[in-house]
Every structure is written in C-alpha cells, then in structure tokens.
Amino acid sequence: MSRIAYVNGLYVPFESAAVHVEDRGYQFADGVYEVIAVHKGRMVDADPHFDRLWRSLAELSIDPAMSREALAHVLLETLRRNRLREGILYLQMTRGVAKRDHGFPKEPRTALVITARRGGRPSPKGMEDGVEVLMVPDIRWDRCNIKSVSLLPNVLAKQAAREGGAFEAWQVDKDGFVTEGSSTNAWIVDGDGNLVTRQLESAILSGIIRLVLQDLAASAGIKVIERAFTADEARDASEAFLTSTTSFVLPVVRIDGEPIGDGLPGPVTKKLRELYDGHFEGRGRNSP
C-alpha cells in the first residue's frame, strides 16, 4: 500500500507530497513540529503533545493551522488512510508561503504537513545491551524549549555521534553541564538511587516521555531531582539513560567509550522501562 501525506488541506500520495519553494519553513526554519507515537492505531500521549505544540506556536507568534479538535481529526484520518497500527506521526506547522523577507508577512497563512510511517520503536538489542553516547559542545540557540524545525546543530551533534560509533550525543554547555541529547532528554541515577535530569528552562525541550516518567517514578517511590549535572558527574553516575518518543527509556552504558557503572543496564533504568511500557500499552494521557 502506498503512503499518504496530508499537505495543506489535501491527502496526497507520499511520493508527490510537496510544499512551495517559498514556504518559510524551507527558507527560514520558521516553524515547529511534533512527533507522536502510534500504538494499536491510536496516538500515545496526544494531549501533552498538543499542549507543547500550542506553546511552541505561541512563542513564535504563529497561529495554529486549525483547532485542536480539527487537528486530532486530521491526524486520525491520516492514520486511517495509511492503515497505520504501529509507528509515528510527524506534523509540522510553518508560517506559510510568502515573498522571501526576514520579517513576518502581513497576512500569514499557517501551513500544515503531516506524514505517517511504520516503525519508530527502539530495538530490543538497545534495551538489552544499552547504548553509548558521546559528549559534544552545545552550539544551539538560547530557545531550545521551542520545538522548532531549526535543527542544524542537532543534526551535526547526531552525525558526530554516528561517526564516533555512538547512538546519541549529549550536549554540554559552556559551563560544563549536560543540557540534553541531539533528539533525547538526558538522565542519570545518583548514588542514592535518585533520578537526576536538567530542570526545565530555555536550554532544553520539555520532552513528553520526560514528563510522563516523572509521574511514573513518583508513583513508584523514586525521587526525581531536577538540576543541572556535569559531564564528569554523568561519567561517574551509577546509571544513565535517555528518553524520547522513539527511544522510550533507553539505558546508556558507555559515555565517550568509558563504561557507566558496571557497563550494563541498571536496575533503576529497567524498572522505569517497565513502568513506561505499561503506560505505553495504555496509550498514555487522554489520547484521542
């Protein structure tokens, strides 16, 4: 079956899906996006994804392309047309098509593109064996809390990880503190078994799995401490892991080639993965 994309009001064959050459997302990265997991034909944690999308749009003064209710309908229709049961939805809203000029157009019309694809779940091997991350300098802008399509520094960080034989890159700010991964949130487990992850601020994105995991950890009696931690502290942690919509809860067993703890996925990480798997099977928070 051929894939179907949604482009500005039309459902079109994926192979011919296109946007105008003067779409501001293409020329200026003037837009935002979301990636939503799909399980058993339903969206996972749709409400917090929508909340974050609306916050990002507001931060950039971009009007939503449609209401939340209409967007949910279009997303579900995209799933139906693609007969997608397991995979991910990608949606992007930009300030639309306008004559190339850095300032906002006088009468912008928000553009919306949605694609769906199968897969998107972490490999069992990664869960069983864990993954490696590399530390790289954080060269991004100061508004990383906006889920902008402006991702070139993230692309460079991810490529550095791949060229170094690692799964992910953890970015380190000028003061030596870890911010987040190129497409994930970063976590460590301290010597007391507490979870440590950077506090919400403009330096990191409010990850949906990060949000969910805090609630799940609290329900299991696991303390979460939101604060910055250094690269050296990460290397000396008893456990480390990363989270994202496509990675779930993935153990980190090596940083820059050196083992974390005993070099194997730790018990706290395994417990959190079990908790998240249960949440995922329930399809999360208020999914349409």
Long-range contacts (C-beta under 8 A, 24 or more apart in sequence): 1-82, 1-83, 3-82, 3-115, 3-116, 3-117, 4-78, 4-81, 4-82, 4-116, 5-78, 5-113, 5-114, 5-115, 5-116, 6-74, 6-77, 6-78, 6-112, 6-113, 6-114, 6-115, 7-112, 7-113, 8-111, 8-112, 8-113, 11-77, 11-78, 11-81, 14-115, 17-113, 17-115, 19-97, 19-111, 19-113, 20-97, 22-97, 22-98, 22-99, 22-100, 23-94, 23-96, 23-97, 23-111, 24-94, 24-95, 24-96, 24-97, 24-98, 24-105, 25-92, 25-94, 25-95, 25-111, 25-149, 26-94, 27-100, 28-102, 29-148, 29-149, 29-150, 29-151, 30-60, 30-62, 30-94, 30-95, 31-60, 31-62, 31-92, 31-93, 31-94, 31-95, 31-111, 31-148, 31-149, 32-56, 32-57, 32-60, 32-62, 32-92, 32-93, 32-146, 32-147, 32-148, 32-149, 33-90, 33-91, 33-92, 33-93, 33-147, 33-148, 33-149, 34-90, 34-91, 34-147, 35-88, 35-89, 35-90, 35-245, 35-246, 36-75, 36-88, 36-89, 36-91, 36-245, 37-87, 37-88, 37-120, 37-121, 37-245, 37-246, 37-280, 38-79, 38-84, 38-85, 38-86, 38-87, 38-88, 38-89, 38-116, 38-120, 39-86, 39-280, 39-281, 39-283, 40-85, 40-86, 40-283, 41-79, 41-84, 41-85, 42-283, 42-287, 42-288, 43-72, 43-75, 43-76, 43-79, 43-89, 43-283, 43-287, 43-288, 44-280, 44-283, 44-284, 44-287, 45-208, 45-212, 45-284, 45-285, 45-287, 46-72, 46-75, 46-284, 46-285, 46-286, 46-287, 46-288, 47-285, 47-286, 47-287, 48-208, 48-211, 48-212, 48-285, 49-208, 52-147, 52-206, 52-208, 53-91, 53-93, 53-147, 56-146, 56-147, 56-148, 57-93, 59-143, 59-145, 59-146, 60-95, 60-146, 60-148, 61-104, 62-93, 62-94, 62-95, 62-108, 62-110, 63-108, 63-110, 64-93, 64-110, 65-93, 65-110, 65-111, 65-112, 66-112, 71-112, 72-288, 74-112, 74-114, 75-114, 75-288, 76-288, 78-114, 78-115, 78-116, 79-116, 82-116, 84-116, 84-117, 84-118, 86-118, 86-119, 86-120, 86-121, 87-116, 87-117, 87-118, 87-119, 87-120, 88-116, 88-117, 88-119, 88-120, 88-245, 88-246, 89-114, 89-115, 89-116, 90-114, 90-115, 90-116, 90-117, 92-149, 94-149, 120-245, 120-246, 121-246, 121-248, 122-246, 122-247, 122-248, 122-250, 126-167, 126-247, 126-250, 127-250, 127-251, 127-265, 127-273, 128-265, 129-253, 129-265, 130-250, 130-251, 130-252, 130-253, 130-254, 130-263, 130-264, 130-265, 131-166, 131-167, 131-168, 131-242, 131-250, 131-251, 131-252, 131-253, 131-254, 132-165, 132-166, 132-167, 132-252, 132-253, 132-254, 132-255, 132-257, 133-161, 133-166, 133-167, 133-168, 133-169, 133-170, 133-181, 133-186, 133-240, 133-242, 133-252, 133-254, 133-255, 133-256, 134-160, 134-161, 134-164, 134-166, 134-168, 134-169, 134-170, 134-255, 134-256, 135-169, 135-170, 135-171, 135-172, 135-178, 135-231, 135-234, 135-255, 135-256, 136-160, 136-161, 136-169, 136-170, 136-171, 136-172, 137-171, 137-172, 137-174, 138-171, 138-172, 138-173, 138-174, 138-179, 138-203, 140-171, 142-202, 142-203, 143-202, 144-179, 144-180, 144-202, 144-203, 144-204, 144-205, 145-200, 145-201, 145-202, 145-203, 145-204, 145-205, 145-206, 146-205, 147-205, 154-182, 154-183, 155-182, 157-181, 157-182, 158-182, 158-183, 166-254, 167-250, 168-242, 168-252, 170-231, 170-234, 170-242, 170-255, 172-231, 173-203, 176-230, 176-231, 176-232, 177-228, 177-229, 177-230, 177-231, 178-228, 178-229, 178-230, 178-231, 178-234, 179-203, 179-204, 180-204, 180-205, 180-207, 181-242, 181-244, 183-244, 183-246, 184-242, 184-243, 184-244, 184-247, 184-250, 185-209, 185-210, 185-242, 185-243, 185-244, 186-234, 186-240, 186-242, 187-240, 187-241, 187-242, 187-243, 188-229, 188-233, 188-234, 188-237, 188-239, 188-240, 189-237, 189-238, 189-239, 189-240, 189-241, 189-266, 189-268, 189-269, 190-225, 190-237, 190-238, 191-238, 192-223, 193-222, 193-223, 193-238, 193-268, 194-222, 194-223, 194-224, 194-225, 195-222, 195-223, 195-224, 195-225, 195-268, 195-272, 196-224, 196-225, 196-226, 196-227, 196-229, 196-237, 197-224, 197-225, 197-226, 198-226, 198-227, 198-228, 198-229, 199-226, 199-227, 199-228, 200-226, 207-243, 207-244, 207-245, 208-245, 209-243, 209-244, 209-245, 209-247, 209-248, 209-249, 209-276, 210-243, 212-276, 212-279, 212-284, 212-285, 213-243, 213-249, 213-272, 213-275, 213-276, 216-272, 216-275, 216-276, 216-279, 217-272, 217-275, 219-275, 220-271, 220-275, 222-268, 222-271, 222-272, 231-255, 234-260, 235-260, 237-261, 238-266, 238-268, 239-265, 239-266, 239-267, 239-268, 239-269, 241-269, 241-272, 248-273, 248-276, 248-277, 248-280, 249-273, 249-276
